[in-house]
């Protein structure tokens, strides 16, 4: 349950708490959420180059996946 962020300056940030996850936003920002907290670390576009670890899917993606898996109702 770790997240490793590679930075544009060559460094890395490691988040190694249980439940840490990340979310790549459409605008290029990266949010790393710490397990057990509501606090998220935000990286602006261009400050990070790569991320490894547990990817957190957006709420919309989870909702769409739930709809796709649900069997059709029979009336």
C-alpha positions in Angstrom: 0.0 0.0 0.0 2.7 2.5 -0.9 2.9 5.3 -3.3 6.1 6.6 -4.9 6.1 9.9 -6.7 9.1 10.7 -9.1 9.7 14.4 -9.1 10.8 16.5 -12.1 13.9 17.6 -10.2 15.1 13.9 -9.9 14.0 13.3 -6.4 11.3 11.0 -5.1 8.6 11.2 -2.4 7.5 7.9 -0.8 4.3 7.4 1.1 4.3 4.1 3.0 1.3 4.2 5.2 -1.4 1.5 4.9 -4.1 2.7 2.7 -2.1 5.4 0.8 -3.4 5.9 -2.7 -3.1 8.4 -5.6 -5.4 10.0 -8.1 -4.3 11.6 -11.3 -6.6 14.5 -12.2 -7.6 15.5 -15.7 -5.8 18.8 -15.3 -2.4 17.1 -14.7 -2.3 17.4 -11.0 -1.6 14.4 -8.8 -3.3 13.9 -5.4 -1.8 11.4 -2.9 -4.2 10.6 -0.1 -2.8 9.3 3.1 -4.5 6.2 4.6 -6.7 6.9 7.5 -6.8 10.7 7.0 -8.7 13.2 4.8 -5.5 15.1 4.0 -4.2 14.8 0.5 -0.8 16.0 -0.9 -1.2 17.8 -4.2 1.5 18.0 -6.9 1.0 20.6 -9.6 1.5 19.7 -13.3 5.1 19.6 -14.3 6.4 19.0 -10.7 6.0 15.2 -11.0 6.9 12.8 -13.8 5.8 9.3 -12.7 3.9 7.6 -10.0 3.8 4.0 -8.8 1.5 2.4 -6.2 -2.1 2.0 -5.4 -4.3 4.0 -7.8 -7.5 5.4 -6.5 -10.4 5.4 -8.9 -12.6 8.4 -9.0 -16.1 8.2 -7.6 -17.6 8.5 -11.1 -15.5 5.6 -12.4 -16.7 3.4 -9.5 -20.3 4.4 -10.2 -19.9 3.5 -13.9 -18.3 0.2 -13.0 -21.2 -0.6 -10.7 -23.7 0.1 -13.4 -21.8 -2.1 -15.9 -21.6 -5.1 -13.6 -25.2 -4.9 -12.4 -27.4 -7.6 -14.2 -30.4 -6.2 -16.0 -33.6 -6.3 -14.0 -36.3 -8.8 -15.1 -39.9 -7.5 -14.9 
